[in-house]
Amino acid sequence: MLVIRWALENYPDLLMPSGFNLNGVVLIDLAAKAGYTGEVVFVDTGYHFPQTLQTRDRLKERYPQLRFVTLSAGLEEEPWGEERYRSDPDGCCAVRKVAPLRDYLALKRPSALLNARSRDQASTRAFLGFLEEGERLRINPLAYWTREQLEAYAREHDLPVNPLYASGFLSIGCWPCTRAVRPGEDARAGRWEGKGKTECGLWMGEKAL
């Protein structure tokens, strides 16, 4: 909470991207309690689970003081068997997820982003801190939270967590590239299985935010 209050005081124009995973839902609740009244920006790739869209709608109803914005690249689903996520998952993420958010940020020009990533989600995030340099400052209030702490907070405050989480989907992206996590795997092990890919490109890579 202290990190969020510091962020609000020093970066009043900050913006919060979200995919409405467990981390994101906890951050939305904490930010709302800290006085955040800005935008929560979600990119609808066209391949999200219905449960994810339902979670977005439940959050929008619960937090009317926040402005929920849904972006889209405006791309249709490709013909069966020819989908880009099969042959070029990086390219699929780039055009359906990264590009719409980059374009929106170029328009809004926030000085900082409020982000829900935490260290224990994956090895690629193991050294995450509260503050992270990028094209604009990334503020990560949940960097040191464990999955157990996040789950306990969500239960205590009866947060509208995506129902897929209870079925082992600890990190939920697009349905073609997400599976339930097996015992002993990290939270993001179910993303892009067999594709040699662990990040969508929003936070790592040459097109990172």
Protein Blocks (a to p, Z undefined) as FASTA:
>chain_A
ZZmmmmmmmmmmbccddehiaklmmmmmmmmmnopabdcddddehlacfklmmmmmmmmm
mmmmbccddddehiacddehiafklmmmmlmmmmmmmmmmmmmmmmnopabdcdfbdfkl
pmklmmgcfbdcdfbdcddfklmpcfklmmmmmmmnopacdfklmnopabccdfklcccd
dehiafklmgoghklpabehlmgcjkbZZ
